[in-house]
Amino acid sequence: MFTFDPWMWACHEEINEGKFILNLPQAHVITEGFSPVIERVFKFDSLYAIDAILKNSLGNPIEYMILKDCNHYHQTDAICIAPVEAFIKSSNKP
C-alpha cells in the first residue's frame, strides 16, 4: 500500500482501538504542512493515526516519511493543473 497524506477519517475509531490492522507492505508519504490543517479543520490527528496503524501492522516492509517544507498540493498534480484551469476560465486567450 502506498499513500500520500492519508488521514483515515472514516475509520479513526478502529485505528484508535487497534482494530485496524494492515498485513501488507506499506509506504506512507506525509507532507509537513498537511497534518496541521487536518487537525485544525477536522479535529483529527493524522500523524497519531499513522503511528497507530504502523504499531498494529503486521506487514513488512514499512516506510513512513515526512516531506519537510511541503504541503499537500506539492505532491499532487493540482499545482500544475490549477493555474491552467484558471487561465482557461479567464477571458484571456492564448
C-alpha positions in Angstrom: 0.0 0.0 0.0 1.3 3.4 -0.9 -0.3 6.6 0.5 0.1 10.3 0.1 -1.1 12.4 3.1 -3.5 9.7 4.4 -5.9 10.9 7.1 -8.4 8.0 7.5 -11.2 10.0 9.0 -13.7 7.2 8.2 -12.1 4.6 10.4 -10.4 6.6 13.2 -12.2 4.7 16.0 -11.0 1.4 14.7 -7.5 2.8 14.4 -7.5 4.2 17.9 -8.8 0.9 19.4 -6.1 -1.1 17.5 -8.7 -2.9 15.3 -7.4 -1.5 12.0 -4.6 -3.8 11.1 -2.8 -4.0 7.7 -1.0 -7.2 6.8 0.8 -5.8 3.7 3.9 -3.8 2.9 3.3 -0.1 3.3 4.8 3.3 2.3 3.3 6.4 3.7 4.4 9.9 2.4 3.2 12.8 4.6 3.8 16.4 3.8 4.8 18.6 6.8 2.0 21.1 6.2 -0.9 18.7 5.7 -1.4 17.3 9.2 -1.8 20.6 11.0 -4.5 21.6 8.5 -6.4 18.3 9.0 -6.1 18.7 12.8 -7.3 22.3 12.7 -10.2 21.8 10.3 -11.4 18.3 11.1 -10.1 18.0 14.7 -8.3 14.8 13.7 -4.6 13.9 14.3 -3.5 12.2 11.2 0.1 11.6 12.4 -1.3 9.8 15.5 -3.4 7.6 13.3 -0.5 6.7 11.1 1.6 5.8 14.1 -1.2 3.7 15.5 -1.6 1.8 12.2 2.2 1.2 12.0 2.2 -0.1 15.6 -0.6 -2.6 14.8 0.5 -3.6 11.4 2.0 -7.0 10.5 3.2 -6.2 7.0 6.8 -5.8 6.0 8.5 -3.6 5.0 7.0 -0.4 6.4 8.2 3.0 5.3 7.0 6.3 6.8 8.4 9.6 5.7 7.6 13.3 6.2 8.4 15.7 3.4 9.7 18.9 5.1 8.7 22.3 3.9 6.0 20.8 1.7 2.2 20.9 1.7 -0.5 18.6 0.2 -0.6 20.4 -3.1 3.1 19.8 -3.7 2.6 16.1 -4.2 -0.4 16.2 -6.5 -1.0 17.4 -10.0 -3.2 20.3 -8.7 -0.2 22.6 -8.5 0.2 22.2 -12.3 -3.5 21.9 -13.3 -5.0 24.7 -11.2 -3.1 27.6 -13.0 -4.1 26.1 -16.4 -7.7 25.8 -15.4 -7.7 29.3 -14.0 -6.3 30.6 -17.3 -8.9 28.6 -19.4 -11.7 30.0 -17.3 -10.5 33.6 -17.6 -11.2 35.8 -20.6 -7.5 35.7 -21.6 -6.9 33.7 -24.7 -3.5 32.5 -26.0 
